[in-house]
């Protein structure tokens, strides 16, 4: 299937990123895969993880775009490029990155929802030309209610982003223990 959006959702270490890579390889044409990385190295351990992923992608002919905040804006600069696949890994960290820039009294769910709308609109421009977009995200709504205001704001904002991405997707896959369940 060319064009359209695939959403991969599940828990931590459920196999989402690995599945995104295998889907990208399957949909790849002419070696044009754009990997949008949203992670930031806030500590040494995360820095090591990011470096390991950079080395893995360096061994491929994929292009990496590091965009922890302005994903829609950065992608819109590339709408004329010839990408056959775009991977955004991941919406979870992207949502967190945006949330952490906002004041405590900001309407995070609305602000982040607007950012997600812009991202999905830019991806629609790509998919209309036959590009496959693969979005990776975590499902955080299956756990307990977070004990802090920040945790609840994050859960609510990411839940909204995930719902928007699922509505926009042509295919939504739930990943659990390396296995996938087709939701849509």
C-alpha positions as CSV (number, residue, x, y, z in Angstrom):
1,X,0.0,0.0,0.0
2,X,1.6,3.3,-1.0
3,X,0.5,6.6,0.5
4,X,-1.5,7.0,3.7
5,X,-0.6,6.9,7.3
6,X,0.1,3.9,9.5
7,X,-0.1,4.4,13.3
8,X,1.9,2.0,15.5
9,X,0.7,2.3,19.1
10,X,1.6,0.2,22.2
11,X,3.5,0.1,25.4
12,X,7.2,0.7,26.0
13,X,9.4,-1.9,24.3
14,X,6.5,-3.5,22.6
15,X,8.3,-3.6,19.2
16,X,6.8,-0.4,17.7
17,X,10.1,1.1,16.3
18,X,11.3,-2.2,14.9
19,X,8.0,-2.7,13.2
20,X,8.2,0.9,11.8
21,X,11.6,0.1,10.3
22,X,10.3,-3.2,8.7
23,X,7.2,-1.4,7.3
24,X,9.5,1.4,5.9
25,X,11.7,-1.2,4.2
26,X,8.6,-2.8,2.7
27,X,7.2,0.5,1.3
28,X,10.6,2.1,0.4
29,X,11.1,3.1,-3.2
30,X,14.4,4.5,-4.6
31,X,15.9,4.5,-1.1
32,X,14.1,7.6,0.1
33,X,13.2,7.2,3.7
34,X,13.0,10.2,6.0
35,X,13.4,9.3,9.7
36,X,12.1,12.1,12.0
37,X,13.7,11.7,15.4
38,X,12.0,13.6,18.3
39,X,14.1,12.4,21.2
40,X,16.3,14.8,23.2
41,X,19.2,13.8,25.4
42,X,18.3,15.2,28.8
43,X,20.7,12.7,30.5
44,X,23.7,10.5,29.7
45,X,21.7,7.3,29.4
46,X,19.3,8.9,26.8
47,X,22.3,10.4,25.0
48,X,23.8,6.9,24.6
49,X,20.4,5.6,23.3
50,X,20.2,8.4,20.7
51,X,23.8,7.8,19.6
52,X,23.2,4.1,19.2
53,X,20.1,4.8,17.0
54,X,22.1,7.4,15.0
55,X,24.8,4.7,14.3
56,X,22.1,2.2,13.2
57,X,20.6,4.7,10.8
58,X,24.0,5.7,9.5
59,X,24.4,2.2,8.1
60,X,21.3,2.7,5.9
61,X,20.6,5.1,3.1
62,X,18.0,6.8,5.2
63,X,18.0,10.5,6.0
64,X,17.5,11.6,9.6
65,X,15.7,14.8,10.6
66,X,16.1,15.6,14.3
67,X,13.1,17.6,15.2
68,X,12.2,17.4,18.9
69,X,9.6,20.3,18.8
70,X,8.8,21.8,15.4
71,X,8.1,18.6,13.4
72,X,5.3,20.1,11.3
73,X,7.4,23.1,10.4
74,X,10.5,21.1,9.6
75,X,8.6,18.6,7.4
76,X,6.8,21.5,5.6
77,X,10.2,22.7,4.4
78,X,10.6,19.3,2.7
79,X,7.2,18.8,1.0
80,X,8.8,19.0,-2.4
81,X,11.3,16.2,-1.5
82,X,10.8,12.8,-3.0
83,X,10.3,10.7,0.2
84,X,8.6,7.4,-0.3
85,X,8.4,6.8,3.5
86,X,8.4,9.1,6.5
87,X,8.8,7.7,10.0
88,X,8.0,9.9,13.0
89,X,9.5,8.3,16.1
90,X,7.8,9.2,18.3
91,X,4.7,11.2,19.1
92,X,5.2,10.3,22.7
93,X,8.4,12.2,23.2
94,X,7.3,15.0,20.9
95,X,4.3,15.6,23.0
96,X,6.4,15.6,26.2
97,X,8.9,18.0,24.6
98,X,6.2,20.5,23.8
99,X,4.5,20.1,27.2
100,X,7.8,20.9,29.0
101,X,8.1,24.2,27.1
102,X,4.6,25.4,28.3
103,X,3.8,27.3,31.5
104,X,1.9,25.3,34.1
105,X,-1.3,27.3,33.5
106,X,-1.3,26.7,29.7
107,X,-4.0,24.7,28.0
108,X,-1.6,22.0,27.0
109,X,-4.1,19.7,25.5
110,X,-5.4,22.4,23.1
111,X,-1.9,23.7,22.3
112,X,-0.5,20.3,21.6
113,X,-3.7,19.3,19.7
114,X,-3.1,22.3,17.4
115,X,0.5,21.2,16.8
116,X,-0.8,17.7,16.0
117,X,-3.3,19.1,13.6
118,X,-0.5,21.0,11.8
119,X,1.6,17.8,11.7
120,X,-1.2,15.7,10.3
121,X,-2.0,18.3,7.6
122,X,1.7,18.4,6.5
123,X,1.7,14.6,6.4
124,X,-1.5,14.7,4.3
125,X,0.4,16.7,1.7
126,X,3.1,13.9,1.5
127,X,0.6,11.1,1.5
128,X,-1.4,12.7,-1.3
129,X,1.6,12.2,-3.5
130,X,2.0,8.5,-2.5
131,X,4.3,8.8,0.5
132,X,3.7,6.4,3.3
133,X,3.9,8.0,6.8
134,X,4.5,5.8,9.8
135,X,3.8,7.3,13.2
136,X,5.1,5.7,16.4
137,X,3.5,6.4,19.8
138,X,2.9,4.9,23.2
139,X,-0.5,4.2,24.7
140,X,-0.4,5.7,28.2
141,X,-4.1,5.5,29.0
142,X,-4.1,2.0,30.2
143,X,-2.3,2.7,33.5
144,X,-3.3,4.3,36.7
145,X,-4.2,8.0,36.9
146,X,-0.9,9.9,37.3
147,X,-0.5,11.4,40.8
148,X,0.8,14.8,39.6
149,X,-0.8,17.6,37.6
150,X,2.0,17.4,35.0
151,X,1.5,13.7,34.6
152,X,-2.2,14.1,34.1
153,X,-1.7,16.9,31.6
154,X,0.7,14.8,29.7
155,X,-1.6,11.7,29.7
156,X,-4.5,13.9,28.5
157,X,-2.5,15.7,25.8
158,X,-0.9,12.4,24.4
159,X,-4.3,10.7,24.5
160,X,-5.7,13.5,22.3
161,X,-2.7,13.3,19.9
162,X,-3.1,9.5,19.7
163,X,-6.8,9.8,18.9
164,X,-6.2,12.4,16.2
165,X,-3.5,10.2,14.7
166,X,-5.7,7.2,14.8
167,X,-8.5,9.0,13.0
168,X,-6.1,10.3,10.4
169,X,-4.5,6.9,9.8
170,X,-5.4,4.4,7.1
171,X,-4.0,1.6,9.3
172,X,-3.6,1.5,13.1
173,X,-1.6,-1.4,14.6
174,X,-1.5,-2.1,18.4
175,X,1.9,-3.6,19.3
176,X,2.2,-5.9,22.4
177,X,5.2,-8.0,23.1
178,X,6.5,-7.7,19.6
179,X,3.2,-8.9,18.1
180,X,0.7,-6.7,16.3
181,X,-3.0,-6.5,16.3
182,X,-4.7,-4.6,13.5
183,X,-7.1,-2.1,15.0
184,X,-8.0,-0.3,11.8
